[in-house]
Amino acid sequence: MKDARQQIDKAITDTGRPDDPNAEKTLEVDVHPDRTRQLTHTSFSRMRVNWLGDDSVRLQEVLAEADKLIKDEFHVAFAVIERLHRSVRTPLMEEDEPGTVKTYPDGTPMWVCDLHGTPVEDWGLMNDTTRQSLLLTITAWLFEWELLAVDEWARAMFAKVQWEERFAKGYISLPGMQVSGKPTIDDRTQWAHQNSAEERYFAVFRSVLSRKADALVRSMERLRRMLENTQIR
């Protein structure tokens, strides 16, 4: 049983590593003149830089769902950012409807941008009352945001454990797998990956949410320090 546990741990650790064990070894350079001439004409023109098939669409759907969940869970933080933007940016107005702000499909306002497409910001437009209000809101909510980030980390860890358990079950029992003779370690590893694919991708999704939550808390902490250092005294 101990050997099986060690094999399972090694198989999980090796997830994502190249199938060829020599792929991670240091390559020796062949300095033969013929080789050198060939390398001088080598380019990356054939290197793939895009996702295959519908992978890009699926990834965008996953990231969009992650953004939606984070915005719902940390809605106060996003409200703070929107208030800040409204204080230092100039809204882009509809040409045919004077007084109407252009918005994106989700209702987010469009802003006047520079030649590079970056929203123009004038921090001198923010008065001390708005600055103090934002600062107090961030300070009051940081405690809860930090706890929410820990909750997301816990969910990610739980999803990881579920994947590891499903992987181990597939590795040991080989449910539904038809093999002739005694299954090899590679047979077991391949089937364990196949048997636990859904749990593995879910664990990745929860990890993305955890990282986003951590990034949000760090960003709000930096914003709090910035507002503290720039408020009018």
C-alpha atoms as one frame of an Amber mdcrd trajectory, in Angstrom:
protein
   0.000   0.000   0.000   2.928   2.303   0.775   4.421   1.649  -2.650   1.076
   2.393  -4.303   0.804   5.673  -2.391   4.301   6.640  -3.500   3.467   5.792
  -7.102   0.275   7.872  -6.923   2.114  10.843  -5.418   4.765  10.627  -8.131
   2.147  10.375 -10.873   0.317  13.458  -9.560   3.575  15.386  -9.183   4.535
  14.506 -12.748   1.271  15.944 -14.087   2.075  18.578 -16.645   5.643  17.400
 -17.169   6.705  16.292 -20.665   6.134  12.653 -21.503   9.729  12.397 -22.702
  11.979  12.369 -19.590  14.840  13.692 -21.726  12.846  16.822 -22.566  13.964
  18.532 -19.350  17.637  17.526 -19.627  20.254  20.057 -20.681  20.841  19.867
 -24.414  24.356  19.605 -25.808  25.077  22.057 -28.611  26.213  20.590 -31.894
  28.717  23.096 -33.281  29.308  21.283 -36.566  29.468  23.908 -39.391  26.569
  22.317 -41.246  24.448  22.575 -38.112  25.481  26.182 -37.585  24.506  27.192
 -41.111  21.130  25.508 -40.650  20.449  27.318 -37.382  21.167  30.724 -38.920
  18.163  30.250 -41.205  15.807  28.922 -38.534  12.813  31.049 -37.519   9.715
  30.717 -35.371   7.357  31.146 -38.312   5.904  27.686 -37.771   5.534  27.974
 -34.010   1.909  27.763 -32.854   0.802  30.873 -30.974  -2.954  30.233 -30.854
  -5.192  27.755 -29.087  -6.345  24.742 -31.058  -9.969  24.278 -32.094 -12.476
  25.644 -29.611  -9.994  25.747 -26.719  -9.742  29.540 -26.869 -13.526  29.902
 -26.698 -13.750  27.513 -23.743 -10.953  29.315 -21.921 -12.620  32.693 -22.418
 -15.884  31.249 -21.098 -14.111  29.915 -18.005 -12.351  33.231 -17.356 -15.585
  35.159 -17.893 -17.361  32.919 -15.382 -14.503  33.402 -12.909 -14.731  37.195
 -13.321 -18.490  37.065 -12.751 -18.147  35.058  -9.547 -15.414  37.337  -8.200
 -17.437  40.466  -9.008 -20.472  39.013  -7.241 -18.487  37.987  -4.170 -16.439
  41.210  -3.949 -19.137  43.558  -5.236 -18.257  46.295  -2.725 -14.634  46.370
  -3.927 -15.737  46.788  -7.535 -18.148  49.525  -6.451 -15.211  51.327  -4.847
 -13.234  51.111  -8.081 -16.188  52.455 -10.070 -16.560  55.387  -7.660 -12.857
  56.104  -7.975 -13.032  56.040 -11.791 -15.993  58.397 -11.799 -13.973  60.795
  -9.645 -10.858  61.000 -11.822 -12.068  60.143 -15.354 -14.255  61.936 -17.885
 -17.216  59.956 -19.248 -17.595  59.580 -23.005 -20.869  61.126 -24.120 -23.248
  59.966 -26.845 -22.978  62.242 -29.886 -26.634  61.871 -30.875 -27.975  62.079
 -27.313 -26.502  65.040 -25.387 -26.128  64.325 -21.685 -26.121  60.531 -22.153
 -22.991  58.569 -21.245 -21.844  55.802 -23.559 -21.773  52.426 -21.816 -20.629
  48.892 -22.507 -23.209  46.056 -22.741 -22.753  45.332 -19.016 -23.576  48.949
 -18.128 -19.993  50.011 -17.416 -19.418  53.598 -18.597 -16.984  54.401 -21.382
 -14.286  56.989 -20.698 -12.448  59.609 -22.712  -9.143  57.992 -23.776  -5.794
  59.200 -25.074  -4.211  58.237 -28.394  -3.127  54.891 -26.930  -6.653  53.985
 -25.813  -5.890  54.528 -22.130  -8.562  56.339 -20.076  -7.478  59.879 -19.252
  -7.269  60.412 -15.478  -6.935  63.658 -13.539  -6.450  62.901  -9.846  -6.773
  66.584  -9.070 -10.501  66.229  -9.727 -10.939  64.086  -6.608 -11.833  66.213
  -3.614 -10.845  65.323  -0.076 -14.388  64.309   0.872 -14.514  61.646  -1.857
 -10.983  60.510  -1.030 -11.814  60.117   2.659 -15.045  58.273   1.864 -13.219
  55.773  -0.365 -10.496  55.316   2.232 -12.982  54.585   5.015 -14.910  52.090
   2.858 -11.761  50.191   1.892 -10.480  50.100   5.478 -13.821  48.882   6.822
 -14.162  46.111   4.230 -10.581  44.809   4.082 -11.260  42.457   6.996 -14.140
  40.778   5.186 -12.313  40.717   1.855  -9.362  38.962   3.431 -11.670  36.328
   4.935 -13.392  35.842   1.572  -9.994  35.302  -0.039  -9.201  32.641   2.556
 -12.550  30.977   1.792 -11.620  30.872  -1.903  -8.263  29.341  -0.998 -10.054
  26.706   1.104 -12.367  25.840  -1.805  -9.358  25.520  -4.099  -7.615  23.205
  -1.631 -10.755  21.109  -1.238 -11.098  20.805  -5.015  -7.440  19.756  -5.224
  -8.024  17.054  -2.617 -11.063  15.806  -4.532  -9.003  15.555  -7.701  -6.181
  13.706  -5.918  -8.646  11.253  -4.362 -10.339  10.587  -7.711  -6.922  10.180
  -9.331  -5.852   7.708  -6.627  -9.082   5.729  -6.984  -8.623   5.450 -10.738
  -4.960   4.536 -10.322  -5.670   1.697  -7.902  -8.954   0.212  -9.112  -8.825
   0.983 -12.880 -12.650   1.164 -13.095 -13.901   0.121 -16.526 -10.447  -0.079
 -18.076  -9.780  -3.033 -20.358  -6.138  -4.075 -20.223  -4.511  -7.323 -21.277
  -2.158  -8.714 -18.691  -0.864  -6.890 -15.662  -1.341  -3.094 -15.956   1.854
  -1.058 -15.926   2.437   2.150 -13.998   1.937   4.068 -17.243  -1.396   2.266
 -17.791  -2.547   3.212 -14.327  -1.357   6.816 -14.634  -3.017   7.289 -18.015
  -6.320   5.898 -16.792  -6.152   7.834 -13.513  -5.755  11.071 -15.491  -8.663
  10.166 -17.739 -10.822   9.099 -14.805 -10.156  12.330 -12.879 -10.152  14.877
 -15.735 -13.339  16.625 -14.590 -12.078  17.031 -11.019  -8.700  18.225 -12.298
 -10.153  21.022 -14.433 -12.504  22.021 -11.618  -9.510  22.263  -9.276  -7.787
  24.535 -11.798 -10.916  26.703 -11.983 -11.069  27.054  -8.207  -7.359  27.906
  -8.165  -8.008  30.717 -10.654 -10.720  32.095  -8.364  -8.378  31.909  -5.367
  -5.621  33.757  -7.225  -8.073  36.443  -8.371  -9.309  36.916  -4.798  -5.740
  37.282  -3.527  -4.923  39.781  -6.281  -8.026  41.819  -5.440  -7.156  42.045
  -1.756  -3.587  43.119  -2.553  -4.842  45.739  -5.004  -7.283  47.190  -2.484
  -4.553  47.334   0.146  -2.289  49.235  -2.283  -5.156  51.593  -3.117  -5.764
  52.220   0.582  -2.106  53.160   1.121  -2.141  55.404  -1.934  -5.238  57.262
  -0.743  -3.692  57.662   2.704  -0.519  59.156   1.244  -2.260  61.569  -1.122
  -5.171  62.893   0.944  -5.310  66.619   1.586  -4.300  67.510   5.151
